[in-house]
Amino acid sequence: MDNDNLAQLKAERDAADRAYNDALTRLDAAIQRLPSDFPHPPPGPDEHQITPLNTLWKIDGPAAGSRLRRWLIASVRPIVAPLFARQQAFNAALVDHINRNLPVERQTREAIDSMLTVLRDHIAELVRFQSLLVV
């Protein structure tokens, strides 16, 4: 082999090495990264007022007192009783609705938390797998 052939072979090998290194660089740049700002699950439901709501929803009648007080209550009660009954029905519906939705809110938060963990782990495994392909 003469020097011209050796020089041509060396140039071809250098070009092939550059192309291979460029391909590896592009592949390395394509490896996924785990996001640094991965989302957190939403906060749990606000249960601060659940106990008071469950104990205060019912409108109790006034306590019996003196004879005059009982007479006043007996006189006014037929007028205001429908209003109180309607308010109590609203209170009962609202408390029932809140009590039924509380477990759903808890389960939704738990499901989101679990899904975020699975997703984070899956992305981390993909990153690891892709890194092993490059090495």
DSSP file (Angstrom, degrees, kcal/mol; ACC not computed):
  #  RESIDUE AA STRUCTURE BP1 BP2  ACC     N-H-->O    O-->H-N    N-H-->O    O-->H-N    TCO  KAPPA ALPHA  PHI   PSI    X-CA   Y-CA   Z-CA
    1    1 A M              0   0    0      0, 0.0     2,-0.1     0, 0.0     0, 0.0   0.000 360.0 360.0 360.0 136.8    0.0    0.0    0.0
    2    2 A D     >  -     0   0    0      1,-0.1     4,-2.1     4,-0.0     5,-0.2  -0.412 360.0 -99.8 -93.3 174.4    1.3    3.4   -0.9
    3    3 A N  H  > S+     0   0    0      1,-0.2     4,-2.7     2,-0.2     5,-0.2   0.828 119.7  57.3 -64.0 -34.0    1.1    6.6    1.2
    4    4 A D  H  > S+     0   0    0      2,-0.2     4,-2.4     1,-0.2    -1,-0.2   0.926 108.6  45.9 -64.1 -44.0   -1.9    7.9   -0.8
    5    5 A N  H  > S+     0   0    0      2,-0.2     4,-2.6     1,-0.2    -2,-0.2   0.906 113.6  49.3 -65.1 -41.5   -4.0    4.8    0.0
    6    6 A L  H  X S+     0   0    0     -4,-2.1     4,-2.6     2,-0.2    -2,-0.2   0.913 111.6  48.9 -63.8 -42.5   -3.0    5.0    3.6
    7    7 A A  H  X S+     0   0    0     -4,-2.7     4,-2.4     2,-0.2    -2,-0.2   0.903 112.1  48.9 -63.7 -41.4   -3.9    8.6    3.8
    8    8 A Q  H  X S+     0   0    0     -4,-2.4     4,-2.4     2,-0.2    -2,-0.2   0.921 112.3  47.8 -65.3 -43.9   -7.2    8.0    2.1
    9    9 A L  H  X S+     0   0    0     -4,-2.6     4,-2.6     2,-0.2    -2,-0.2   0.900 112.1  49.8 -63.3 -41.0   -8.0    5.1    4.5
   10   10 A K  H  X S+     0   0    0     -4,-2.6     4,-2.8     2,-0.2    -2,-0.2   0.915 111.0  49.4 -64.2 -42.6   -7.0    7.2    7.5
   11   11 A A  H  X S+     0   0    0     -4,-2.4     4,-2.4     2,-0.2    -2,-0.2   0.904 112.2  48.1 -62.9 -41.9   -9.3   10.0    6.3
   12   12 A E  H  X S+     0   0    0     -4,-2.4     4,-2.5     2,-0.2    -2,-0.2   0.910 112.7  48.5 -64.6 -42.1  -12.2    7.6    5.9
   13   13 A R  H  X S+     0   0    0     -4,-2.6     4,-2.7     2,-0.2    -2,-0.2   0.926 111.7  49.3 -65.0 -43.2  -11.6    6.1    9.3
   14   14 A D  H  X S+     0   0    0     -4,-2.8     4,-2.5     2,-0.2    -2,-0.2   0.900 111.7  49.2 -61.4 -41.4  -11.4    9.7   10.9
   15   15 A A  H  X S+     0   0    0     -4,-2.4     4,-2.5     2,-0.2    -1,-0.2   0.906 111.8  48.6 -64.5 -41.8  -14.7   10.6    9.1
   16   16 A A  H  X S+     0   0    0     -4,-2.5     4,-2.5     2,-0.2    -2,-0.2   0.902 111.2  50.3 -65.4 -40.8  -16.3    7.4   10.3
   17   17 A D  H  X S+     0   0    0     -4,-2.7     4,-2.9     2,-0.2    -2,-0.2   0.914 111.3  48.5 -62.5 -43.1  -15.1    8.1   13.9
   18   18 A R  H  X S+     0   0    0     -4,-2.5     4,-2.9     2,-0.2    -2,-0.2   0.924 112.5  48.1 -62.9 -44.2  -16.5   11.7   13.7
   19   19 A A  H  X S+     0   0    0     -4,-2.5     4,-2.2     2,-0.2    -2,-0.2   0.910 113.6  47.5 -62.7 -41.8  -19.8   10.4   12.4
   20   20 A Y  H  X S+     0   0    0     -4,-2.5     4,-2.5     2,-0.2    -2,-0.2   0.926 113.5  47.2 -65.6 -45.2  -20.0    7.8   15.1
   21   21 A N  H  X S+     0   0    0     -4,-2.9     4,-2.5     2,-0.2    -2,-0.2   0.891 111.7  51.0 -64.2 -39.5  -19.0   10.3   17.8
   22   22 A D  H  X S+     0   0    0     -4,-2.9     4,-2.4     2,-0.2    -1,-0.2   0.907 110.4  49.5 -62.8 -41.2  -21.6   12.7   16.5
   23   23 A A  H  X S+     0   0    0     -4,-2.2     4,-2.5     2,-0.2    -2,-0.2   0.912 111.4  48.6 -64.6 -42.5  -24.3   10.0   16.6
   24   24 A L  H  X S+     0   0    0     -4,-2.5     4,-2.9     2,-0.2    -2,-0.2   0.890 110.2  52.0 -63.9 -39.1  -23.3    9.1   20.2
   25   25 A T  H  X S+     0   0    0     -4,-2.5     4,-2.2     2,-0.2    -2,-0.2   0.922 111.4  46.3 -63.5 -43.8  -23.5   12.8   21.1
   26   26 A R  H  X S+     0   0    0     -4,-2.4     4,-1.3     2,-0.2    -2,-0.2   0.905 113.6  49.4 -64.1 -41.2  -27.0   13.1   19.6
   27   27 A L  H  X S+     0   0    0     -4,-2.5     4,-0.6     2,-0.2     3,-0.3   0.916 110.6  49.8 -64.1 -43.2  -28.0    9.8   21.4
   28   28 A D  H >< S+     0   0    0     -4,-2.9     3,-0.9     1,-0.2    -1,-0.2   0.892 110.0  50.9 -62.6 -39.8  -26.7   11.1   24.7
   29   29 A A  H 3< S+     0   0    0     -4,-2.2    -1,-0.2     1,-0.2    -2,-0.2   0.763 105.3  58.2 -68.4 -24.2  -28.5   14.4   24.3
   30   30 A A  H 3< S+     0   0    0     -4,-1.3    -1,-0.2    -3,-0.3    -2,-0.2   0.580  76.7 115.4 -83.3  -9.3  -31.8   12.4   23.6
   31   31 A I  S << S-     0   0    0     -3,-0.9    96,-0.1    -4,-0.6    -3,-0.0  -0.416  72.4-117.5 -63.2 131.1  -31.7   10.6   26.9
   32   32 A Q        -     0   0    0     -2,-0.1     2,-0.4    94,-0.1    -1,-0.1  -0.310  25.4-147.5 -67.4 152.6  -34.7   11.6   28.9
   33   33 A R        -     0   0    0     -2,-0.0    91,-0.1    94,-0.0    -1,-0.0  -0.928  21.3-110.3-120.2 146.9  -34.1   13.3   32.2
   34   34 A L        -     0   0    0     -2,-0.4     4,-0.0     1,-0.1    86,-0.0  -0.648  45.6-109.4 -73.4 125.4  -36.2   13.1   35.3
   35   35 A P    >   -     0   0    0      0, 0.0     3,-0.7     0, 0.0    -1,-0.1  -0.284  17.2-146.4 -59.1 137.8  -37.9   16.5   35.7
   36   36 A S  T 3  S+     0   0    0      1,-0.2     2,-0.1    -3,-0.0    -2,-0.0   0.764  97.6  50.2 -75.8 -24.1  -36.5   18.5   38.6
   37   37 A D  T 3  S+     0   0    0      3,-0.0    -1,-0.2     2,-0.0     3,-0.1  -0.300  77.1 170.3-109.1  47.7  -39.9   20.1   39.3
   38   38 A F    <   -     0   0    0     -3,-0.7    78,-0.0     1,-0.1    -4,-0.0  -0.341  41.4-102.5 -59.2 136.9  -42.0   16.9   39.3
   39   39 A P        -     0   0    0      0, 0.0    -1,-0.1     0, 0.0    -2,-0.0  -0.200  28.8-137.7 -66.5 153.8  -45.5   17.7   40.5
   40   40 A H        -     0   0    0      1,-0.1    73,-0.0    -3,-0.1    -3,-0.0  -0.741  30.4 -95.4-102.9 156.2  -46.6   17.0   44.0
   41   41 A P        -     0   0    0      0, 0.0    -1,-0.1     0, 0.0     3,-0.1  -0.317  48.8 -96.3 -66.8 156.8  -50.1   15.5   44.8
   42   42 A P        -     0   0    0      0, 0.0    71,-0.1     0, 0.0    70,-0.0  -0.286  49.6 -89.3 -67.9 160.0  -52.8   18.0   45.8
   43   43 A P        -     0   0    0      0, 0.0     3,-0.1     0, 0.0    66,-0.0  -0.279  49.2 -98.7 -65.8 158.1  -53.4   18.6   49.5
   44   44 A G        -     0   0    0      1,-0.2    62,-0.1    -3,-0.1     3,-0.0  -0.166  54.5 -72.3 -69.3 170.5  -55.9   16.4   51.2
   45   45 A P        -     0   0    0      0, 0.0     2,-0.8     0, 0.0    -1,-0.2  -0.289  49.2-106.7 -66.0 150.8  -59.5   17.6   51.8
   46   46 A D        +     0   0    0      1,-0.1     3,-0.2    -3,-0.1    56,-0.0  -0.698  43.8 168.8 -79.5 109.6  -60.1   20.2   54.5
   47   47 A E    >   +     0   0    0     -2,-0.8     3,-1.1     1,-0.2     4,-0.5   0.209  40.1 112.2-106.7  13.7  -61.7   18.3   57.3
   48   48 A H  T 3  S+     0   0    0      1,-0.3     3,-0.2     2,-0.1    -1,-0.2   0.865  85.1  33.0 -57.6 -41.4  -61.5   21.1   59.9
   49   49 A Q  T 3> S+     0   0    0     -3,-0.2     4,-2.5     1,-0.2    -1,-0.3   0.304  87.8 101.7-101.9   9.3  -65.2   21.8   60.1
   50   50 A I  H <> S+     0   0    0     -3,-1.1     4,-2.4     2,-0.2     5,-0.2   0.941  83.5  46.3 -61.6 -49.1  -66.5   18.2   59.6
   51   51 A T  H  > S+     0   0    0     -4,-0.5     4,-1.3    -3,-0.2     5,-0.2   0.945 114.5  46.4 -62.8 -48.8  -67.2   17.5   63.3
   52   52 A P  H  > S+     0   0    0      0, 0.0     4,-2.4     0, 0.0     3,-0.4   0.911 112.5  51.7 -59.9 -39.3  -69.0   20.8   63.9
   53   53 A L  H  X S+     0   0    0     -4,-2.5     4,-1.0     1,-0.2    -2,-0.2   0.915 109.1  50.3 -61.4 -41.3  -71.0   20.4   60.8
   54   54 A N  H  < S+     0   0    0     -4,-2.4    -1,-0.2    -5,-0.2    -3,-0.1   0.713 118.9  37.5 -71.7 -19.1  -72.1   16.9   61.8
   55   55 A T  H  < S+     0   0    0     -4,-1.3     3,-0.2    -3,-0.4    -2,-0.2   0.709 119.3  43.6-102.0 -23.0  -73.2   18.1   65.2
   56   56 A L  H  < S+     0   0    0     -4,-2.4    -2,-0.2    -5,-0.2    -3,-0.1   0.427  83.2  92.0-104.6   1.3  -74.7   21.5   64.5
   57   57 A W  S  < S+     0   0    0     -4,-1.0     2,-0.4    -5,-0.2    35,-0.2   0.806  70.6  81.7 -69.0 -27.8  -76.8   20.9   61.3
   58   58 A K  S    S-     0   0    0     -3,-0.2     2,-0.9    -4,-0.1    30,-0.0  -0.627  74.7-140.0 -85.7 132.7  -80.0   20.1   63.3
   59   59 A I        -     0   0    0     -2,-0.4     2,-0.2    25,-0.2    29,-0.1  -0.803  21.8-157.2 -91.9 109.3  -82.1   23.1   64.4
   60   60 A D        -     0   0    0     -2,-0.9     3,-0.1     1,-0.1     0, 0.0  -0.565  19.2-109.8 -85.7 150.6  -83.3   22.3   67.9
   61   61 A G        -     0   0    0     -2,-0.2    -1,-0.1     1,-0.1     3,-0.1  -0.316  46.4 -84.6 -71.7 161.6  -86.4   23.9   69.4
   62   62 A P        -     0   0    0      0, 0.0    -1,-0.1     0, 0.0     2,-0.1  -0.307  49.3-100.3 -67.2 151.6  -86.0   26.4   72.2
   63   63 A A        -     0   0    0      1,-0.1     2,-0.1    -3,-0.1    -3,-0.0  -0.451  42.4-103.4 -71.1 143.9  -85.7   25.0   75.7
   64   64 A A        +     0   0    0     -2,-0.1     2,-0.1     1,-0.1    -1,-0.1  -0.397  54.0 156.9 -67.2 144.2  -88.9   25.2   77.7
   65   65 A G        -     0   0    0      1,-0.5    -1,-0.1    -2,-0.1     5,-0.0  -0.244  42.7  -9.2-137.5-134.1  -88.9   28.0   80.2
   66   66 A S  S  > S-     0   0    0     -2,-0.1     4,-2.5     1,-0.1    -1,-0.5  -0.087  71.3-100.8 -68.7 171.5  -91.5   30.1   82.1
   67   67 A R  H  > S+     0   0    0      1,-0.2     4,-2.1     2,-0.2     5,-0.1   0.891 124.0  50.6 -62.3 -40.8  -95.1   30.0   81.3
   68   68 A L  H  > S+     0   0    0      2,-0.2     4,-2.5     1,-0.2    -1,-0.2   0.905 109.9  50.6 -64.5 -42.5  -94.9   33.3   79.4
   69   69 A R  H  > S+     0   0    0      1,-0.2     4,-2.6     2,-0.2    -2,-0.2   0.919 109.9  49.6 -62.6 -43.8  -92.0   31.9   77.3
   70   70 A R  H  X S+     0   0    0     -4,-2.5     4,-2.5     1,-0.2    -1,-0.2   0.896 111.1  50.1 -62.6 -39.5  -93.9   28.7   76.5
   71   71 A W  H  X S+     0   0    0     -4,-2.1     4,-1.8     2,-0.2    -2,-0.2   0.913 111.4  48.4 -65.2 -42.5  -96.9   30.8   75.4
   72   72 A L  H  X S+     0   0    0     -4,-2.5     4,-2.5     2,-0.2     5,-0.3   0.919 112.6  48.3 -63.0 -43.9  -94.7   33.0   73.2
   73   73 A I  H  X S+     0   0    0     -4,-2.6     4,-2.8     1,-0.2    -2,-0.2   0.929 110.9  50.4 -62.6 -44.6  -93.1   30.0   71.6
   74   74 A A  H  < S+     0   0    0     -4,-2.5    -1,-0.2     1,-0.2    -2,-0.2   0.829 113.7  46.7 -63.4 -31.6  -96.5   28.4   71.0
   75   75 A S  H  < S+     0   0    0     -4,-1.8     4,-0.3    -5,-0.2    -2,-0.2   0.882 120.7  35.1 -77.1 -39.4  -97.7   31.6   69.4
   76   76 A V  H >X S+     0   0    0     -4,-2.5     4,-1.9     1,-0.2     3,-1.2   0.797 100.0  77.4 -87.3 -30.9  -94.7   32.2   67.1
   77   77 A R  H 3X S+     0   0    0     -4,-2.8     4,-2.6    -5,-0.3    -1,-0.2   0.866  89.3  54.3 -53.9 -46.1  -93.8   28.6   66.3
   78   78 A P  H 34 S+     0   0    0      0, 0.0    -1,-0.3     0, 0.0    -2,-0.1   0.818 111.8  47.5 -59.9 -27.0  -96.5   28.0   63.7
   79   79 A I  H <4 S+     0   0    0     -3,-1.2     4,-0.3    -4,-0.3    -2,-0.2   0.916 123.0  29.4 -78.6 -44.5  -95.3   31.0   61.8
   80   80 A V  H  X S+     0   0    0     -4,-1.9     4,-2.3     1,-0.2     3,-0.4   0.606  96.4  88.2 -94.8 -12.7  -91.6   30.3   61.8
   81   81 A A  H  X S+     0   0    0     -4,-2.6     4,-2.8    -5,-0.3     5,-0.2   0.892  86.7  52.6 -57.1 -43.3  -91.6   26.5   61.8
   82   82 A P  H  > S+     0   0    0      0, 0.0     4,-2.2     0, 0.0    -1,-0.2   0.889 109.8  50.0 -61.2 -35.8  -91.8   26.2   58.0
   83   83 A L  H  > S+     0   0    0     -3,-0.4     4,-2.4    -4,-0.3    -2,-0.2   0.934 113.1  45.1 -65.9 -45.2  -88.7   28.4   57.7
   84   84 A F  H  X S+     0   0    0     -4,-2.3     4,-2.7     2,-0.2    -1,-0.2   0.880 111.8  52.7 -66.0 -37.4  -86.8   26.4   60.2
   85   85 A A  H  X S+     0   0    0     -4,-2.8     4,-2.3    -5,-0.2    -1,-0.2   0.915 110.8  47.3 -64.2 -41.7  -87.9   23.1   58.6
   86   86 A R  H  X S+     0   0    0     -4,-2.2     4,-2.2    -5,-0.2    -2,-0.2   0.915 112.7  48.7 -65.6 -41.9  -86.6   24.3   55.2
   87   87 A Q  H  X S+     0   0    0     -4,-2.4     4,-2.8     1,-0.2    -2,-0.2   0.904 111.5  50.0 -63.9 -40.6  -83.3   25.5   56.7
   88   88 A Q  H  X S+     0   0    0     -4,-2.7     4,-2.6     2,-0.2    -2,-0.2   0.886 109.0  51.5 -67.0 -37.6  -82.9   22.2   58.5
   89   89 A A  H  X S+     0   0    0     -4,-2.3     4,-2.3     2,-0.2    -1,-0.2   0.913 111.8  47.6 -63.7 -41.4  -83.6   20.3   55.3
   90   90 A F  H  X S+     0   0    0     -4,-2.2     4,-2.6     2,-0.2    -2,-0.2   0.938 111.9  49.6 -63.1 -46.4  -80.9   22.4   53.5
   91   91 A N  H  X S+     0   0    0     -4,-2.8     4,-2.7     1,-0.2     5,-0.2   0.915 111.3  49.5 -58.2 -44.3  -78.5   21.8   56.4
   92   92 A A  H  X S+     0   0    0     -4,-2.6     4,-2.4     1,-0.2    -1,-0.2   0.915 112.1  47.5 -63.3 -43.4  -79.1   18.0   56.2
   93   93 A A  H  X S+     0   0    0     -4,-2.3     4,-2.4     2,-0.2    -1,-0.2   0.913 113.6  48.1 -64.5 -41.9  -78.6   17.9   52.5
   94   94 A L  H  X S+     0   0    0     -4,-2.6     4,-2.5     2,-0.2    -2,-0.2   0.932 113.5  45.7 -64.9 -46.9  -75.4   20.0   52.7
   95   95 A V  H  X S+     0   0    0     -4,-2.7     4,-2.6     2,-0.2    -2,-0.2   0.901 113.3  50.6 -64.6 -40.7  -73.9   17.9   55.5
   96   96 A D  H  X S+     0   0    0     -4,-2.4     4,-2.2    -5,-0.2    -1,-0.2   0.927 111.0  49.2 -62.0 -44.1  -74.8   14.7   53.7
   97   97 A H  H  X S+     0   0    0     -4,-2.4     4,-1.9     2,-0.2    -2,-0.2   0.929 112.8  46.6 -60.9 -46.6  -73.2   15.9   50.5
   98   98 A I  H  X S+     0   0    0     -4,-2.5     4,-1.6     1,-0.2    -2,-0.2   0.924 112.3  50.2 -62.9 -44.5  -70.0   16.9   52.3
   99   99 A N  H  < S+     0   0    0     -4,-2.6    -1,-0.2     1,-0.2    -2,-0.2   0.856 111.8  48.2 -64.2 -34.9  -69.8   13.6   54.2
  100  100 A R  H  X S+     0   0    0     -4,-2.2     4,-0.6    -5,-0.2    -1,-0.2   0.829 113.6  47.0 -73.9 -31.4  -70.3   11.6   50.9
  101  101 A N  H  X S+     0   0    0     -4,-1.9     4,-2.5    -5,-0.2     5,-0.2   0.716  94.5  75.7 -83.9 -21.0  -67.6   13.6   49.1
  102  102 A L  H  X S+     0   0    0     -4,-1.6     4,-2.2     1,-0.2    -1,-0.2   0.927  96.6  45.5 -60.2 -48.3  -65.0   13.5   51.8
  103  103 A P  H  > S+     0   0    0      0, 0.0     4,-2.7     0, 0.0    -1,-0.2   0.882 112.3  53.1 -62.9 -35.1  -64.0    9.8   51.1
  104  104 A V  H  X S+     0   0    0     -4,-0.6     4,-2.5     2,-0.2    -2,-0.2   0.920 108.9  49.0 -64.5 -42.8  -63.9   10.5   47.4
  105  105 A E  H  X S+     0   0    0     -4,-2.5     4,-2.2     2,-0.2    -1,-0.2   0.909 111.8  49.2 -63.1 -41.5  -61.6   13.5   47.9
  106  106 A R  H  X S+     0   0    0     -4,-2.2     4,-2.4     1,-0.2    -2,-0.2   0.943 113.4  46.1 -61.9 -47.1  -59.3   11.3   50.1
  107  107 A Q  H  X S+     0   0    0     -4,-2.7     4,-2.6     1,-0.2    -2,-0.2   0.866 110.6  53.6 -65.8 -36.3  -59.2    8.5   47.5
  108  108 A T  H  X S+     0   0    0     -4,-2.5     4,-2.5     2,-0.2    -1,-0.2   0.933 110.2  46.6 -63.4 -45.6  -58.6   11.0   44.6
  109  109 A R  H  X S+     0   0    0     -4,-2.2     4,-2.6     1,-0.2    -2,-0.2   0.923 113.3  49.2 -62.7 -43.6  -55.6   12.4   46.4
  110  110 A E  H  X S+     0   0    0     -4,-2.4     4,-2.6     2,-0.2    -2,-0.2   0.897 111.3  49.9 -62.7 -40.2  -54.3    8.9   47.2
  111  111 A A  H  X S+     0   0    0     -4,-2.6     4,-2.7     2,-0.2    -2,-0.2   0.915 111.9  47.3 -65.4 -42.6  -54.7    7.9   43.6
  112  112 A I  H  X S+     0   0    0     -4,-2.5     4,-2.5     2,-0.2    -2,-0.2   0.920 112.3  50.3 -64.2 -42.9  -52.9   10.9   42.3
  113  113 A D  H  X S+     0   0    0     -4,-2.6     4,-1.8     2,-0.2    -2,-0.2   0.926 113.1  45.7 -60.5 -45.5  -50.1   10.4   44.8
  114  114 A S  H  X S+     0   0    0     -4,-2.6     4,-2.5     1,-0.2    -2,-0.2   0.914 112.7  50.4 -64.0 -43.0  -49.7    6.7   43.8
  115  115 A M  H  X S+     0   0    0     -4,-2.7     4,-2.8     1,-0.2    -2,-0.2   0.893 108.8  51.3 -65.0 -39.5  -49.8    7.6   40.1
  116  116 A L  H  X S+     0   0    0     -4,-2.5     4,-2.7     2,-0.2    -1,-0.2   0.887 110.3  49.9 -64.0 -38.1  -47.2   10.3   40.5
  117  117 A T  H  X S+     0   0    0     -4,-1.8     4,-2.6     2,-0.2    -2,-0.2   0.934 112.4  46.7 -64.7 -45.9  -44.9    7.8   42.3
  118  118 A V  H  X S+     0   0    0     -4,-2.5     4,-2.5     2,-0.2    -2,-0.2   0.925 114.7  47.3 -61.5 -44.8  -45.5    5.2   39.5
  119  119 A L  H  X S+     0   0    0     -4,-2.8     4,-2.6     2,-0.2     5,-0.2   0.920 112.2  49.1 -63.7 -45.0  -44.8    7.8   36.8
  120  120 A R  H  X S+     0   0    0     -4,-2.7     4,-2.2     1,-0.2    -2,-0.2   0.928 113.8  46.5 -60.8 -45.5  -41.7    9.1   38.5
  121  121 A D  H  X S+     0   0    0     -4,-2.6     4,-2.2     2,-0.2    -2,-0.2   0.893 112.2  51.0 -63.8 -40.2  -40.3    5.5   39.0
  122  122 A H  H  X S+     0   0    0     -4,-2.5     4,-2.3     2,-0.2    -2,-0.2   0.919 110.8  47.4 -65.2 -43.9  -41.1    4.7   35.4
  123  123 A I  H  X S+     0   0    0     -4,-2.6     4,-2.5     1,-0.2    -1,-0.2   0.910 110.7  52.7 -63.8 -40.8  -39.3    7.8   34.0
  124  124 A A  H  X S+     0   0    0     -4,-2.2     4,-2.3    -5,-0.2    -1,-0.2   0.897 109.6  49.1 -61.8 -39.5  -36.3    7.0   36.2
  125  125 A E  H  X S+     0   0    0     -4,-2.2     4,-2.8     2,-0.2    -1,-0.2   0.886 110.0  51.2 -67.2 -38.7  -36.2    3.5   34.8
  126  126 A L  H  X S+     0   0    0     -4,-2.3     4,-2.9     2,-0.2     5,-0.2   0.916 110.2  49.4 -62.6 -42.6  -36.4    4.8   31.3
  127  127 A V  H  X S+     0   0    0     -4,-2.5     4,-2.3     2,-0.2    -2,-0.2   0.931 112.7  47.3 -61.5 -45.2  -33.5    7.2   32.0
  128  128 A R  H  X S+     0   0    0     -4,-2.3     4,-2.0     2,-0.2    -2,-0.2   0.926 113.3  48.5 -62.1 -45.2  -31.5    4.3   33.4
  129  129 A F  H  X S+     0   0    0     -4,-2.8     4,-1.6     1,-0.2    -2,-0.2   0.929 112.2  47.9 -61.5 -47.0  -32.3    2.1   30.5
  130  130 A Q  H  X S+     0   0    0     -4,-2.9     4,-1.2     1,-0.2    -1,-0.2   0.877 109.8  53.3 -64.0 -36.5  -31.4    4.7   27.9
  131  131 A S  H  X S+     0   0    0     -4,-2.3     4,-1.4    -5,-0.2     3,-0.3   0.889 106.6  52.6 -64.7 -38.0  -28.1    5.5   29.8
  132  132 A L  H  < S+     0   0    0     -4,-2.0    -1,-0.2     1,-0.2    -2,-0.2   0.825 103.8  57.8 -67.0 -30.5  -27.2    1.8   29.6
  133  133 A L  H  < S+     0   0    0     -4,-1.6    -1,-0.2     1,-0.2    -2,-0.2   0.843 106.8  48.1 -66.6 -32.7  -27.8    1.8   25.9
  134  134 A V  H  <        0   0    0     -4,-1.2    -1,-0.2    -3,-0.3    -2,-0.2   0.832 360.0 360.0 -78.6 -32.8  -25.2    4.5   25.4
  135  135 A V     <        0   0    0     -4,-1.4    -1,-0.2     0, 0.0    -2,-0.1   0.500 360.0 360.0 -68.4 360.0  -22.5    3.0   27.5
